[in-house]
Structures are given as structure tokens and as C-alpha cells.
């Protein structure tokens, strides 16, 4: 069960090399309501409800993992795809955020109340760094250059409630997306690529954990003559 808990913990971490800024403004607001507490509940009742909700989600996830074969082989595309498929099923059945939705939720909560576009973009950069996300395409620099251009044209700092100014900025962002070949209709494909990258990274971490556990066990007197098994042969279902 400890190994299964670690598996679920891995599934909730972020290891993407994908640029989170590509998804901004496209996730519907309904995604941000999943973790909201019902209104009018007293403290003890709210904590009780949260406890049972987490418990139910965990049991749902474990029930799915018990039925699915996961091969700990991050170098095998088929194993990575199968792991990603299992984790997607876990999220859907347990009503958990996908990684893209989690990023969007963070952006939504962290940027509420920010009045100006510059602080907003700097906050996105801070979120990216803290989450360990990369900006391989240099999107942030291009977005800041676009902001500089718009503010120079307006001759003042751009506020987010300035409809005319924000329209100009978003038009510049559309040019950046076009330059980078990013289209809104391709977002499902980007999310699938993101999930596969995350799945591979998580399998790499699980492989590392499994090897460390076997090395530790091998140091014990009763196991010193045992041969280490191939991590790929391990069946996680046997550890739940």
C-alpha cells in the first residue's frame, strides 16, 4: 500500500517540459469549481466532508490501479502510454484535476485581483519557475516584448480592465502564437503530449524509487545472496 500511495503522489506532481502559457484563457471556468467547499458548512462538518471526499477519491484510485497492469519502463513508449491511460482513468473516475487543469487553477487563484498586465505576466513567470516548468520556446520574453510595445503605444502602464489596451495585447499574443505554430484547436493534442511527458517522468521516478528500495533490501543479511529483479518485471498490483 505504501508503494501505491507513492504512485498516487507521483501522479499529482508536475514534470512537464511543456509551456503552460500556451493554455492560458482556454480552460472553462467549471474546472476551477471542483475544489470549492459548499457554502454554509460549519468547521467540523466541512473537515469531515473533506476527509470523506479525499478517502473516496483515494479508494477509487486504488481500485483502478489494482485492475490495471503498469510496467515500470520509462523507455518503452507503449508502457508510457499505458501508464498515462491509467492515470487519466484515475483522474476521471476520482474527479481529479488533469495537470493542465491544475496549472490553470493555480493561475486563476494566484492572479485574481492583479490590476495590471505586467504584474500578471510576472506572476505567470513566478508560477512557472515554482512549478518547475520550462519555457523552451522563449514565450515569456516575447510576451513581455509585446507588452512593452503596447504600453509604448498607449504611453502608460496597461491595466487589465483597459478593454482597448488588452485587445491590442491579445492581438500581439495571437501573432506570437501564429509565429510559434500554436493553435487553439490543437490544444487537445498539446495536452496529450503533456500527459505523455509527465507519465514518462513519473515512471522514471518510480523506477528510481524501486531500484533504491531493492538496493536497500539487498544490504540486509537475509537478502544479500538474492539477485535483483528487473524493475520492468515488477507488478505494482502485488504491492497494493
Long-range contacts (C-beta under 8 A, 24 or more apart in sequence): 1-239, 1-240, 2-239, 3-236, 3-239, 3-240, 4-62, 4-65, 4-236, 4-239, 4-240, 6-206, 6-209, 7-65, 7-70, 7-206, 7-236, 8-58, 8-61, 8-62, 8-65, 8-90, 10-202, 10-205, 10-206, 11-87, 11-90, 11-91, 11-202, 12-96, 13-202, 14-99, 14-102, 14-103, 14-131, 14-132, 14-133, 14-198, 15-132, 15-197, 15-198, 15-201, 15-202, 15-205, 16-99, 16-133, 16-134, 16-194, 16-197, 16-198, 16-201, 17-133, 17-134, 17-136, 17-197, 18-133, 18-134, 18-190, 18-193, 18-194, 18-197, 19-133, 19-134, 19-135, 19-136, 19-137, 19-139, 20-103, 20-107, 20-124, 20-127, 20-128, 20-131, 20-133, 21-124, 21-128, 21-135, 21-139, 21-140, 21-143, 22-139, 22-177, 22-182, 22-187, 22-190, 23-100, 23-103, 23-104, 23-187, 23-190, 23-191, 24-104, 24-107, 24-124, 26-184, 26-187, 27-100, 27-101, 27-104, 31-97, 31-101, 31-104, 31-105, 32-104, 32-105, 32-108, 32-109, 34-95, 34-97, 35-105, 56-94, 57-94, 57-95, 57-96, 58-94, 60-90, 60-93, 60-94, 61-90, 61-93, 61-94, 61-96, 62-240, 64-89, 64-90, 64-93, 64-94, 65-90, 65-236, 65-237, 65-240, 66-237, 66-240, 67-237, 68-237, 69-235, 69-237, 70-236, 71-232, 72-203, 72-206, 72-207, 72-210, 72-231, 72-232, 72-234, 72-236, 73-203, 73-207, 73-231, 73-232, 74-200, 74-201, 74-203, 74-204, 74-207, 76-232, 79-203, 79-232, 80-196, 80-199, 80-200, 80-203, 81-196, 81-199, 83-199, 83-202, 83-203, 84-195, 84-196, 84-198, 84-199, 87-195, 87-199, 87-202, 88-195, 98-191, 98-195, 99-194, 99-195, 99-198, 100-191, 100-194, 103-127, 103-131, 103-133, 106-131, 114-160, 115-159, 115-160, 115-161, 116-157, 116-158, 116-159, 116-160, 117-147, 117-157, 117-158, 117-159, 117-160, 117-165, 117-166, 117-169, 118-147, 118-151, 118-157, 118-158, 120-160, 121-147, 137-180, 139-176, 139-180, 142-176, 142-179, 143-173, 143-176, 146-172, 146-173, 146-175, 146-176, 147-172, 207-231, 210-234
